């Protein structure tokens, strides 16, 4: 049995690499990607890899992950409904996702921008996730991070990950300087102490190491770099060196 102090130390040292496929890959492409990934993947102590495919691919990948028995590898949904199951056409409720995924991305900048999601929508989705037993990956961005975090201030759960992504990095397709990312992570931790904070914003294998070495960050969140299995593996291999 792991002692309380040892368990807390392991939790503190845990690193996350989160890949978000967004609106890419059909079921066959997803299956091929995971087969190739599993052939080269070696679990690393203290590293949790989280992959977020589309809803279309999620059921098939969930079955494949169970069959492969990949340690340290989990799936995430890219979104959930702010409502429970019911008369909500087109929605996917949190408890419909449970069993296929352990995590769910909530409040991504693209959802806020293109789908006009509000901070209240994000808070409602986060509550649905927590109540169902999914771990929400709450996305915040500068210059709005403080108000976005305040919207979830009454959700009393340690089972959350905060994913910070600056708007400028997305627009310029260039990652934020590590020193600035560390400063923002410290600001987030002052508001929500004890929660893991990960950085995302135009990262690729050539850039990730300097962000993974930032003490305030618990890992990284990548989009395009997760679509290519070789790039994603290269990122994962750097995470705990």
Beta strands, then each sheet from edge to edge (+ up, - down):
strand 1: 15-20
strand 2: 47-52
strand 3: 73-77
strand 4: 103-106
strand 5: 135-140
strand 6: 160-164
strand 7: 196-199
strand 8: 219-222
sheet 1: 1+ 2+ 3+ 4+ 5+ 6+ 7+ 8+ 1+
end
